[in-house]
C-alpha cells in the first residue's frame, strides 16, 4: 500500500474525540437542567432519551463500533436485545412480588 493510500485511510478514520467529549458534556448539562422540570414523568422520559443518545455516541466512537464490520455490531445489538428480554422478564416478576 502506498503512503498516500495509507494516509488517506488514516484520515478517513480519524475520530473527533474532543468534539464527542464536549457533546457528551453538553448532553449531561441538558439532563441536569431537565431534572428541574415541573412535569417529572416528562423529565424522566427526556432524560432517558438523552441517555440513549449519549450511550450511542460512546458505543459508536469510543468503543469504535462505528468503524467495525457489521457482524460485530450485530453481536452487540443481539446482546442488548437479550438484555431487554431479561429485564422484561424480571420486571414482570418484580411487579408480581412487590406489587405495582
N, C-alpha and C positions, 0 to 999 in steps of 0.2 A: 504494500500500500504506500502510495507516495505521501510525502509530508503535507502536501496541500489537501489531499483527501482526509488524512488523519486530523488536520487542524479544523477542517470543515465539520467533520464528525464530532469533534470535541466541542466546538462552539454550538452545535445544534442541540447538545445535551447539557448545556450549561444551565444550572438551576439557580434562580434568583433567591437564594436562601434568606438574605436580609429582607428583601421585599415581602416574602411569605411570612417571615417573623413579624414584621410590622402589621401585616394584615391580621395575623392571629392576635396581636396585642389590641388592635382596634376592635376586633370581634369580642374580645374579653371585656373591653370597656363598654361596648354596646350591651353585652349580657348584664354587666353590673348596673347600668342605667335602667335596663328593662326590669330589674328586680324591684324598682321603686314605683312601678305602675300601680294604678288603683285596682285594676282587674287582675287578680292573682292567677286565675286559670289561663288567661290570655298571655300573661307574662311568662308563665311556666312553658307554655307551648312555643312561644317565640324564642325563649332561652334554649329550649331543646333543639329548635331548628338551627339556631346559631351554632350550637354544639355539634350538630351533624355536619355543618359546613366546615367547621374547624377540624373535625375528625377526617373529613375528606381531604382537606389540604395537607394535613400531617401524613396521612397514608399515601397520598399521591406524590408529594415532593420529598418529605424527609425519609419515608420508607421506600422511596423510589418505585412505587407501584405504577406510576405514570409511564415509566420507561422500561418496564419489564414486559416480557412476552405475555400474550393474552391468557395462556393457561395458568400462569402464576396468579394473575388477577382473579381468574375463575376459582382457584383454590381458596383464595382469601374470601371471596364472595360466598362460596359454599360454607366456609366456616362461620361466617356471620349469619347466614340463613339457619344453620344448625343452632347457633346461639339463641336466635329469636324463637325457634321452636322449643328449645329447652326452657327459656324464660316464660313462654306462653303456657307450657305445661305446668311449670311450678307456680305460676300466678293463679291458675285455677285451683290448685291445691291450697295455696295460702289463703285465698278468699274463702274456700270451703271451711278451713280450720278456724281462721280468725274472724270470719265474717267480713262483710263488705259494706 
